[in-house]
Amino acid sequence: MRITVGEAREYLTHKSQQIYDAKPEVLPEAGVEYYAAGPVCGMFHPAFWPGVWMAHYAVKPEGWGQLVTPAKRVLNEFWDTEQPERIIGWTPASNRAALAFSKRLGFVVDGEMNLPNGKIIMQGWAK
């Protein structure tokens, strides 16, 4: 279901979810849509191409190991509501757990971006 930014903040309270300075108090109210199912919160914002949205996930630790079903629910509900052409996600190649998770959700590799501080795997999903 769609949730408010205030409700989304609780998904970022665990330190494991605060990578890249993603802290509960800095979640934007404008320009981001928040969806949740159980222990999973999906955060979606438009990318710089019409019909393409970028996705980010935050999860509560009590859901670890059982996230695929609720995460797919979040993706599908967002897709049905916004009807984008594609949902994308960028993940550091070093974050193997996140890459494995996105693969289980049905994301496919679109390409790679090599940066001085490491490789980024660019992925996409469509219903």
C-alpha positions in Angstrom: 0.0 0.0 0.0 1.1 3.6 -0.5 2.4 5.2 2.6 3.5 8.6 3.8 7.1 9.8 4.2 6.6 9.7 7.9 5.6 6.0 7.8 8.5 5.3 5.5 11.0 6.7 8.0 10.5 3.7 10.3 12.0 1.4 7.6 15.3 3.3 7.8 15.8 3.2 11.6 18.1 0.2 11.6 21.8 1.1 10.9 22.0 -1.5 8.1 19.5 0.6 6.1 21.4 3.9 6.4 23.9 3.4 3.6 24.8 6.4 1.5 23.5 8.7 4.2 19.9 7.5 3.8 18.7 8.5 7.2 15.0 8.6 8.3 15.1 12.4 9.0 16.3 13.2 5.4 13.7 11.3 3.4 12.2 13.8 0.9 8.5 14.5 1.1 8.2 15.7 -2.5 9.1 13.8 -5.7 9.2 10.4 -4.1 6.4 7.8 -3.7 6.6 5.3 -0.9 5.0 1.9 -0.9 5.1 -0.8 1.8 4.2 -4.4 2.3 5.0 -6.0 5.6 8.7 -5.4 6.4 9.5 -3.9 3.0 9.4 -0.2 1.9 9.9 0.7 -1.7 10.8 4.3 -2.5 10.3 5.4 -6.1 11.3 8.6 -7.9 11.2 9.6 -11.6 14.5 9.0 -13.4 15.7 11.5 -16.1 13.7 9.7 -18.9 10.0 9.8 -19.4 8.2 6.7 -18.0 11.3 5.5 -16.1 11.3 5.4 -12.3 14.2 4.5 -10.0 13.5 2.2 -7.0 15.2 2.0 -3.7 14.3 -0.5 -0.9 14.5 -0.3 2.9 13.7 -3.3 5.0 13.0 -4.0 8.7 15.5 -6.6 10.1 12.6 -8.8 11.3 11.8 -9.5 7.7 15.3 -10.6 6.6 15.2 -13.9 4.8 11.5 -13.5 3.8 11.5 -10.3 1.7 10.9 -11.5 -1.9 7.1 -11.9 -1.7 6.4 -8.5 0.0 9.0 -6.7 -2.3 7.3 -8.1 -5.4 4.0 -6.9 -4.0 5.5 -3.4 -3.7 6.8 -3.5 -7.2 3.5 -4.7 -8.7 1.4 -2.2 -6.8 3.6 0.7 -7.8 3.6 -0.6 -11.4 -0.2 -0.9 -11.5 -0.6 2.6 -10.0 1.9 4.5 -12.1 2.2 2.4 -15.2 5.8 3.2 -15.9 7.7 1.8 -18.9 10.5 0.6 -16.6 11.7 0.6 -13.1 15.5 0.8 -12.6 17.9 0.3 -9.8 21.6 0.9 -9.5 23.7 -1.2 -7.1 27.4 -1.3 -6.4 28.9 -4.5 -7.7 30.3 -5.0 -4.2 26.9 -5.3 -2.7 26.3 -8.9 -3.6 23.3 -9.4 -1.3 21.4 -6.5 -2.9 22.2 -7.8 -6.3 21.0 -11.3 -5.5 17.9 -9.8 -4.0 17.1 -7.8 -7.0 17.7 -10.8 -9.3 15.1 -12.8 -7.2 12.7 -9.9 -7.8 13.1 -10.2 -11.5 15.4 -7.3 -12.2 17.8 -7.9 -15.2 21.2 -6.3 -15.8 21.0 -3.5 -18.3 24.6 -2.5 -18.1 27.5 -1.4 -15.9 28.9 2.0 -15.0 32.5 2.1 -14.0 33.3 4.8 -11.5 36.6 5.6 -9.7 35.3 4.2 -6.5 33.8 1.0 -8.0 31.5 -0.6 -10.6 27.8 0.1 -10.5 25.4 -2.5 -11.9 22.4 -0.9 -13.7 19.3 -3.1 -13.6 15.8 -2.8 -14.8 12.4 -4.4 -14.2 9.1 -4.4 -16.1 5.9 -6.3 -15.5 
